Amino acid sequence: MCSCRISSSHSSAAGCATGSRSKSRRICACSASIRNGRPSTSWTGLPNRYMTLERLNDVEASGLSWALLVIDVDRFKQLNDTYGHRAGDAVLRRIGTTLRDHCPEAGFVGRYGGEEFVMVTEDAHDAEQLAERLVRAVRETTYTFEGQTIPMTISVGVSVANAEPGTVVFERADAALYQVKADGRDQVKIG
């Protein structure tokens, strides 16, 4: 089981301290447990906020190189207002599946809250390309609810961790996400 320390509401970043495994395998070990259906929200199939924050703290403490992607579903309130909350829940489940399917082995994805997700990857050099692939995958996925097709996009803020606290990495990624929203959504920005 993952050990943890949870700090502020905008916490740090991901992995698992598991026995004598090498640092580079820690995130994979936790990712496997999440992929196999352990701690998750009941309806998205992804780790809930608490488990996500645990994992974020673990990665920060691991000493590994990592990058954080903060992912927000574009115009989600409009979706709920137009199609209803059941449609919104269905879309979040489907986007969660799309994100999980595109998550690298040496990383994890979790639900942060509302329509926001976070993804952590050990391959910090590929973080921007990963984010671009996620944006494209969500845009190209067909979302339907009760026979209606619902066009969906996401916006992604990315931050690469250097030696600073995970809260700083999160704040940079979150600020980049807000800039993406201001610039028109459905894109990626590095913070």
PyRosetta script that sets phi, psi and omega in degrees:
from pyrosetta import init, pose_from_sequence

init()
pose = pose_from_sequence("MCSCRISSSHSSAAGCATGSRSKSRRICACSASIRNGRPSTSWTGLPNRYMTLERLNDVEASGLSWALLVIDVDRFKQLNDTYGHRAGDAVLRRIGTTLRDHCPEAGFVGRYGGEEFVMVTEDAHDAEQLAERLVRAVRETTYTFEGQTIPMTISVGVSVANAEPGTVVFERADAALYQVKADGRDQVKIG")
pose.set_psi(1, 149.3)
pose.set_omega(1, -179.1)
pose.set_phi(2, -70.9)
pose.set_psi(2, 140.5)
pose.set_omega(2, 169.5)
pose.set_phi(3, -92.7)
pose.set_psi(3, 156.6)
pose.set_omega(3, -174.8)
pose.set_phi(4, -151.8)
pose.set_psi(4, 163.4)
pose.set_omega(4, 165.2)
pose.set_phi(5, -147.2)
pose.set_psi(5, 128.6)
pose.set_omega(5, -178.0)
pose.set_phi(6, -110.3)
pose.set_psi(6, 127.9)
pose.set_omega(6, -179.0)
pose.set_phi(7, -101.5)
pose.set_psi(7, -118.8)
pose.set_omega(7, -173.7)
pose.set_phi(8, -76.8)
pose.set_psi(8, 175.4)
pose.set_omega(8, 179.3)
pose.set_phi(9, -65.6)
pose.set_psi(9, -25.4)
pose.set_omega(9, 171.4)
pose.set_phi(10, -106.7)
pose.set_psi(10, 88.9)
pose.set_omega(10, -170.6)
pose.set_phi(11, -84.0)
pose.set_psi(11, -166.6)
pose.set_omega(11, -173.5)
pose.set_phi(12, -90.3)
pose.set_psi(12, -127.4)
pose.set_omega(12, -173.1)
pose.set_phi(13, -149.7)
pose.set_psi(13, 158.6)
pose.set_omega(13, -104.3)
pose.set_phi(14, -110.1)
pose.set_psi(14, 143.2)
pose.set_omega(14, 170.0)
pose.set_phi(15, 150.1)
pose.set_psi(15, -160.9)
pose.set_omega(15, -175.2)
pose.set_phi(16, -154.5)
pose.set_psi(16, 130.6)
pose.set_omega(16, 176.4)
pose.set_phi(17, -89.3)
pose.set_psi(17, 101.3)
pose.set_omega(17, -174.5)
pose.set_phi(18, -125.0)
pose.set_psi(18, 99.7)
pose.set_omega(18, 172.4)
pose.set_phi(19, 51.0)
pose.set_psi(19, -134.0)
pose.set_omega(19, -173.9)
pose.set_phi(20, -97.0)
pose.set_psi(20, 10.3)
pose.set_omega(20, 178.6)
pose.set_phi(21, -62.3)
pose.set_psi(21, 148.5)
pose.set_omega(21, 177.7)
pose.set_phi(22, -65.5)
pose.set_psi(22, 154.3)
pose.set_omega(22, -178.3)
pose.set_phi(23, -55.6)
pose.set_psi(23, -39.2)
pose.set_omega(23, -176.0)
pose.set_phi(24, -68.2)
pose.set_psi(24, -13.2)
pose.set_omega(24, -179.8)
pose.set_phi(25, -102.5)
pose.set_psi(25, -7.3)
pose.set_omega(25, -175.5)
pose.set_phi(26, -64.1)
pose.set_psi(26, -45.8)
pose.set_omega(26, -178.7)
pose.set_phi(27, -63.6)
pose.set_psi(27, -41.8)
pose.set_omega(27, 179.9)
pose.set_phi(28, -59.4)
pose.set_psi(28, -40.1)
pose.set_omega(28, -178.5)
pose.set_phi(29, -62.7)
pose.set_psi(29, -44.1)
pose.set_omega(29, 178.3)
pose.set_phi(30, -69.6)
pose.set_psi(30, -39.0)
pose.set_omega(30, 179.6)
pose.set_phi(31, -59.5)
pose.set_psi(31, -39.6)
pose.set_omega(31, 179.5)
pose.set_phi(32, -62.2)
pose.set_psi(32, -41.4)
pose.set_omega(32, -179.6)
pose.set_phi(33, -66.3)
pose.set_psi(33, -36.4)
pose.set_omega(33, 178.1)
pose.set_phi(34, -69.1)
pose.set_psi(34, -44.5)
pose.set_omega(34, -179.7)
pose.set_phi(35, -62.5)
pose.set_psi(35, -26.5)
pose.set_omega(35, 180.0)
pose.set_phi(36, -87.2)
pose.set_psi(36, 12.4)
pose.set_omega(36, 170.3)
pose.set_phi(37, 95.0)
pose.set_psi(37, 5.1)
pose.set_omega(37, 176.1)
pose.set_phi(38, -81.0)
pose.set_psi(38, -173.2)
pose.set_omega(38, -151.1)
pose.set_phi(39, -26.7)
pose.set_psi(39, 111.6)
pose.set_omega(39, -179.1)
pose.set_phi(40, -147.9)
pose.set_psi(40, 165.2)
pose.set_omega(40, 171.0)
pose.set_phi(41, -71.9)
pose.set_psi(41, 151.2)
pose.set_omega(41, -174.6)
pose.set_phi(42, -68.3)
pose.set_psi(42, -23.1)
pose.set_omega(42, -173.1)
pose.set_phi(43, -116.2)
pose.set_psi(43, -14.4)
pose.set_omega(43, 175.2)
pose.set_phi(44, -99.6)
pose.set_psi(44, -19.3)
pose.set_omega(44, -177.5)
pose.set_phi(45, 78.1)
pose.set_psi(45, 5.3)
pose.set_omega(45, 179.2)
pose.set_phi(46, -108.5)
pose.set_psi(46, 161.6)
pose.set_omega(46, 175.1)
pose.set_phi(47, -56.2)
pose.set_psi(47, 141.4)
pose.set_omega(47, 178.2)
pose.set_phi(48, -76.3)
pose.set_psi(48, 179.1)
pose.set_omega(48, -176.8)
pose.set_phi(49, -56.7)
pose.set_psi(49, -46.1)
pose.set_omega(49, -179.0)
pose.set_phi(50, -58.7)
pose.set_psi(50, -50.4)
pose.set_omega(50, -179.6)
pose.set_phi(51, -65.2)
pose.set_psi(51, -36.5)
pose.set_omega(51, 178.3)
pose.set_phi(52, -63.1)
pose.set_psi(52, -44.9)
pose.set_omega(52, 179.0)
pose.set_phi(53, -65.3)
pose.set_psi(53, -37.6)
pose.set_omega(53, 174.1)
pose.set_phi(54, -56.4)
pose.set_psi(54, -49.4)
pose.set_omega(54, -176.8)
pose.set_phi(55, -65.8)
pose.set_psi(55, -38.5)
pose.set_omega(55, 177.5)
pose.set_phi(56, -61.3)
pose.set_psi(56, -43.9)
pose.set_omega(56, 177.8)
pose.set_phi(57, -63.4)
pose.set_psi(57, -40.6)
pose.set_omega(57, 179.9)
pose.set_phi(58, -62.7)
pose.set_psi(58, -41.7)
pose.set_omega(58, -180.0)
pose.set_phi(59, -65.8)
pose.set_psi(59, -41.6)
pose.set_omega(59, 178.6)
pose.set_phi(60, -57.8)
pose.set_psi(60, -41.9)
pose.set_omega(60, -177.7)
pose.set_phi(61, -76.7)
pose.set_psi(61, -14.6)
pose.set_omega(61, -173.0)
pose.set_phi(62, -72.8)
pose.set_psi(62, -23.6)
pose.set_omega(62, -176.4)
pose.set_phi(63, 83.1)
pose.set_psi(63, 1.9)
pose.set_omega(63, 179.1)
pose.set_phi(64, -77.6)
pose.set_psi(64, 157.9)
pose.set_omega(64, 169.2)
pose.set_phi(65, -76.7)
pose.set_psi(65, 138.0)
pose.set_omega(65, -178.8)
pose.set_phi(66, -155.8)
pose.set_psi(66, 163.7)
pose.set_omega(66, 175.5)
pose.set_phi(67, -133.3)
pose.set_psi(67, 148.4)
pose.set_omega(67, -179.0)
pose.set_phi(68, -115.0)
pose.set_psi(68, 132.6)
pose.set_omega(68, 174.4)
pose.set_phi(69, -115.2)
pose.set_psi(69, 122.1)
pose.set_omega(69, 174.5)
pose.set_phi(70, -102.4)
pose.set_psi(70, 121.7)
pose.set_omega(70, -169.5)
pose.set_phi(71, -118.5)
pose.set_psi(71, 128.7)
pose.set_omega(71, -179.7)
pose.set_phi(72, -126.4)
pose.set_psi(72, 135.2)
pose.set_omega(72, 177.6)
pose.set_phi(73, -76.0)
pose.set_psi(73, 123.7)
pose.set_omega(73, -177.5)
pose.set_phi(74, -71.2)
pose.set_psi(74, 138.7)
pose.set_omega(74, 173.8)
pose.set_phi(75, 53.0)
pose.set_psi(75, 39.3)
pose.set_omega(75, -176.6)
pose.set_phi(76, -67.4)
pose.set_psi(76, -39.0)
pose.set_omega(76, 177.7)
pose.set_phi(77, -60.5)
pose.set_psi(77, -40.7)
pose.set_omega(77, 178.1)
pose.set_phi(78, -62.7)
pose.set_psi(78, -39.5)
pose.set_omega(78, 177.1)
pose.set_phi(79, -59.7)
pose.set_psi(79, -49.5)
pose.set_omega(79, 179.8)
pose.set_phi(80, -61.3)
pose.set_psi(80, -40.7)
pose.set_omega(80, -179.2)
pose.set_phi(81, -67.8)
pose.set_psi(81, -34.2)
pose.set_omega(81, -176.8)
pose.set_phi(82, -83.8)
pose.set_psi(82, -47.1)
pose.set_omega(82, -172.2)
pose.set_phi(83, -107.5)
pose.set_psi(83, -14.3)
pose.set_omega(83, -179.4)
pose.set_phi(84, 100.5)
pose.set_psi(84, 162.1)
pose.set_omega(84, -176.1)
pose.set_phi(85, -68.4)
pose.set_psi(85, -31.1)
pose.set_omega(85, 176.4)
pose.set_phi(86, -63.0)
pose.set_psi(86, -39.2)
pose.set_omega(86, 176.8)
pose.set_phi(87, -65.8)
pose.set_psi(87, -41.7)
pose.set_omega(87, 177.5)
pose.set_phi(88, -59.3)
pose.set_psi(88, -44.0)
pose.set_omega(88, 177.7)
pose.set_phi(89, -62.1)
pose.set_psi(89, -42.4)
pose.set_omega(89, 179.5)
pose.set_phi(90, -62.9)
pose.set_psi(90, -41.9)
pose.set_omega(90, 179.2)
pose.set_phi(91, -65.8)
pose.set_psi(91, -42.0)
pose.set_omega(91, 177.8)
pose.set_phi(92, -60.9)
pose.set_psi(92, -40.9)
pose.set_omega(92, 177.0)
pose.set_phi(93, -59.9)
pose.set_psi(93, -46.1)
pose.set_omega(93, -177.1)
pose.set_phi(94, -67.7)
pose.set_psi(94, -41.4)
pose.set_omega(94, 176.9)
pose.set_phi(95, -64.9)
pose.set_psi(95, -40.4)
pose.set_omega(95, 175.8)
pose.set_phi(96, -57.1)
pose.set_psi(96, -42.7)
pose.set_omega(96, 177.1)
pose.set_phi(97, -64.0)
pose.set_psi(97, -44.1)
pose.set_omega(97, 178.8)
pose.set_phi(98, -60.3)
pose.set_psi(98, -44.5)
pose.set_omega(98, 179.2)
pose.set_phi(99, -64.5)
pose.set_psi(99, -44.9)
pose.set_omega(99, 179.7)
pose.set_phi(100, -61.6)
pose.set_psi(100, -40.9)
pose.set_omega(100, -179.7)
pose.set_phi(101, -65.5)
pose.set_psi(101, -25.7)
pose.set_omega(101, -178.5)
pose.set_phi(102, -102.6)
pose.set_psi(102, 2.6)
pose.set_omega(102, -179.6)
pose.set_phi(103, -74.1)
pose.set_psi(103, 131.6)
pose.set_omega(103, 179.1)
pose.set_phi(104, -64.8)
pose.set_psi(104, 154.9)
pose.set_omega(104, 177.6)
pose.set_phi(105, -55.7)
pose.set_psi(105, -41.3)
pose.set_omega(105, -179.0)
pose.set_phi(106, -90.2)
pose.set_psi(106, 56.8)
pose.set_omega(106, -179.9)
pose.set_phi(107, -170.7)
pose.set_psi(107, -174.6)
pose.set_omega(107, 175.7)
pose.set_phi(108, -156.0)
pose.set_psi(108, 161.4)
pose.set_omega(108, 175.4)
pose.set_phi(109, -130.5)
pose.set_psi(109, 142.3)
pose.set_omega(109, 178.2)
pose.set_phi(110, -147.1)
pose.set_psi(110, 164.1)
pose.set_omega(110, 177.8)
pose.set_phi(111, -88.6)
pose.set_psi(111, 128.9)
pose.set_omega(111, -179.3)
pose.set_phi(112, -91.8)
pose.set_psi(112, -34.9)
pose.set_omega(112, 178.4)
pose.set_phi(113, 157.7)
pose.set_psi(113, 152.3)
pose.set_omega(113, 179.0)
pose.set_phi(114, 52.0)
pose.set_psi(114, -121.6)
pose.set_omega(114, 178.4)
pose.set_phi(115, -105.8)
pose.set_psi(115, 26.1)
pose.set_omega(115, -177.1)
pose.set_phi(116, -112.8)
pose.set_psi(116, 137.4)
pose.set_omega(116, 178.4)
pose.set_phi(117, -125.6)
pose.set_psi(117, 160.2)
pose.set_omega(117, 170.7)
pose.set_phi(118, -128.5)
pose.set_psi(118, 148.3)
pose.set_omega(118, 175.1)
pose.set_phi(119, -132.8)
pose.set_psi(119, 138.5)
pose.set_omega(119, 176.7)
pose.set_phi(120, -121.1)
pose.set_psi(120, 138.6)
pose.set_omega(120, 176.5)
pose.set_phi(121, -133.6)
pose.set_psi(121, 143.2)
pose.set_omega(121, 174.5)
pose.set_phi(122, -75.1)
pose.set_psi(122, -22.0)
pose.set_omega(122, -178.5)
pose.set_phi(123, -86.1)
pose.set_psi(123, 77.0)
pose.set_omega(123, -175.9)
pose.set_phi(124, -62.2)
pose.set_psi(124, -28.4)
pose.set_omega(124, -178.8)
pose.set_phi(125, -70.2)
pose.set_psi(125, -23.9)
pose.set_omega(125, -177.8)
pose.set_phi(126, -101.8)
pose.set_psi(126, 8.2)
pose.set_omega(126, -172.2)
pose.set_phi(127, -61.3)
pose.set_psi(127, -43.0)
pose.set_omega(127, -178.9)
pose.set_phi(128, -66.2)
pose.set_psi(128, -41.7)
pose.set_omega(128, 178.6)
pose.set_phi(129, -65.6)
pose.set_psi(129, -38.9)
pose.set_omega(129, 176.5)
pose.set_phi(130, -60.6)
pose.set_psi(130, -46.4)
pose.set_omega(130, 179.9)
pose.set_phi(131, -61.1)
pose.set_psi(131, -41.5)
pose.set_omega(131, 178.1)
pose.set_phi(132, -62.4)
pose.set_psi(132, -40.4)
pose.set_omega(132, 178.1)
pose.set_phi(133, -63.9)
pose.set_psi(133, -38.6)
pose.set_omega(133, 178.6)
pose.set_phi(134, -64.4)
pose.set_psi(134, -45.9)
pose.set_omega(134, 179.1)
pose.set_phi(135, -58.4)
pose.set_psi(135, -45.8)
pose.set_omega(135, -179.5)
pose.set_phi(136, -65.3)
pose.set_psi(136, -42.9)
pose.set_omega(136, -178.2)
pose.set_phi(137, -62.4)
pose.set_psi(137, -42.6)
pose.set_omega(137, 179.8)
pose.set_phi(138, -68.1)
pose.set_psi(138, -43.2)
pose.set_omega(138, 179.8)
pose.set_phi(139, -60.4)
pose.set_psi(139, -37.5)
pose.set_omega(139, -175.1)
pose.set_phi(140, -88.4)
pose.set_psi(140, -6.1)
pose.set_omega(140, 178.8)
pose.set_phi(141, -83.9)
pose.set_psi(141, 137.9)
pose.set_omega(141, 177.6)
pose.set_phi(142, -88.2)
pose.set_psi(142, 122.4)
pose.set_omega(142, 177.7)
pose.set_phi(143, -108.0)
pose.set_psi(143, 122.4)
pose.set_omega(143, 178.9)
pose.set_phi(144, -126.8)
pose.set_psi(144, 149.4)
pose.set_omega(144, 175.6)
pose.set_phi(145, -144.7)
pose.set_psi(145, 120.4)
pose.set_omega(145, -179.2)
pose.set_phi(146, 47.6)
pose.set_psi(146, 46.4)
pose.set_omega(146, 176.0)
pose.set_phi(147, 82.9)
pose.set_psi(147, -4.9)
pose.set_omega(147, 179.8)
pose.set_phi(148, -100.2)
pose.set_psi(148, 132.6)
pose.set_omega(148, 175.9)
pose.set_phi(149, -84.9)
pose.set_psi(149, 131.1)
pose.set_omega(149, -177.5)
pose.set_phi(150, -118.5)
pose.set_psi(150, 111.8)
pose.set_omega(150, 178.6)
pose.set_phi(151, -71.6)
pose.set_psi(151, 132.8)
pose.set_omega(151, -177.8)
pose.set_phi(152, -132.9)
pose.set_psi(152, 148.0)
pose.set_omega(152, 173.3)
pose.set_phi(153, -140.5)
pose.set_psi(153, 164.5)
pose.set_omega(153, 174.7)
pose.set_phi(154, -129.0)
pose.set_psi(154, 159.4)
pose.set_omega(154, 172.1)
pose.set_phi(155, -119.3)
pose.set_psi(155, 144.9)
pose.set_omega(155, -175.3)
pose.set_phi(156, -133.9)
pose.set_psi(156, 128.2)
pose.set_omega(156, 169.9)
pose.set_phi(157, -104.1)
pose.set_psi(157, 134.1)
pose.set_omega(157, -175.1)
pose.set_phi(158, -121.9)
pose.set_psi(158, 140.6)
pose.set_omega(158, 173.6)
pose.set_phi(159, -141.9)
pose.set_psi(159, 134.2)
pose.set_omega(159, 177.7)
pose.set_phi(160, -96.2)
pose.set_psi(160, 130.7)
pose.set_omega(160, -179.4)
pose.set_phi(161, -77.5)
pose.set_psi(161, 132.3)
pose.set_omega(161, 170.6)
pose.set_phi(162, -103.9)
pose.set_psi(162, -122.3)
pose.set_omega(162, 179.4)
pose.set_phi(163, -105.9)
pose.set_psi(163, 10.4)
pose.set_omega(163, -176.8)
pose.set_phi(164, -84.5)
pose.set_psi(164, 166.2)
pose.set_omega(164, 178.3)
pose.set_phi(165, -60.7)
pose.set_psi(165, 152.4)
pose.set_omega(165, 179.8)
pose.set_phi(166, -60.7)
pose.set_psi(166, -29.7)
pose.set_omega(166, 178.3)
pose.set_phi(167, -62.3)
pose.set_psi(167, -35.7)
pose.set_omega(167, 178.4)
pose.set_phi(168, -68.3)
pose.set_psi(168, -41.9)
pose.set_omega(168, 178.4)
pose.set_phi(169, -61.5)
pose.set_psi(169, -44.1)
pose.set_omega(169, 179.4)
pose.set_phi(170, -63.0)
pose.set_psi(170, -44.9)
pose.set_omega(170, -179.3)
pose.set_phi(171, -60.5)
pose.set_psi(171, -39.5)
pose.set_omega(171, 177.8)
pose.set_phi(172, -65.1)
pose.set_psi(172, -45.1)
pose.set_omega(172, 179.7)
pose.set_phi(173, -64.9)
pose.set_psi(173, -40.4)
pose.set_omega(173, 179.9)
pose.set_phi(174, -65.8)
pose.set_psi(174, -41.2)
pose.set_omega(174, 177.2)
pose.set_phi(175, -63.9)
pose.set_psi(175, -39.3)
pose.set_omega(175, 177.3)
pose.set_phi(176, -64.3)
pose.set_psi(176, -38.9)
pose.set_omega(176, 177.6)
pose.set_phi(177, -61.3)
pose.set_psi(177, -45.2)
pose.set_omega(177, 179.0)
pose.set_phi(178, -63.1)
pose.set_psi(178, -34.6)
pose.set_omega(178, 177.0)
pose.set_phi(179, -67.1)
pose.set_psi(179, -40.1)
pose.set_omega(179, 176.2)
pose.set_phi(180, -58.7)
pose.set_psi(180, -44.9)
pose.set_omega(180, -179.9)
pose.set_phi(181, -60.8)
pose.set_psi(181, -41.7)
pose.set_omega(181, 179.7)
pose.set_phi(182, -68.3)
pose.set_psi(182, -28.7)
pose.set_omega(182, -177.5)
pose.set_phi(183, -88.0)
pose.set_psi(183, 2.4)
pose.set_omega(183, 174.5)
pose.set_phi(184, 119.1)
pose.set_psi(184, -1.3)
pose.set_omega(184, 175.8)
pose.set_phi(185, 72.5)
pose.set_psi(185, 179.6)
pose.set_omega(185, 175.1)
pose.set_phi(186, 55.8)
pose.set_psi(186, 43.6)
pose.set_omega(186, -179.6)
pose.set_phi(187, -159.1)
pose.set_psi(187, -176.2)
pose.set_omega(187, -175.5)
pose.set_phi(188, -124.2)
pose.set_psi(188, 144.3)
pose.set_omega(188, 172.4)
pose.set_phi(189, -139.8)
pose.set_psi(189, 139.1)
pose.set_omega(189, 177.5)
pose.set_phi(190, -93.1)
pose.set_psi(190, 133.0)
pose.set_omega(190, 178.7)
pose.set_phi(191, -110.7)
pose.dump_pdb("model.pdb")
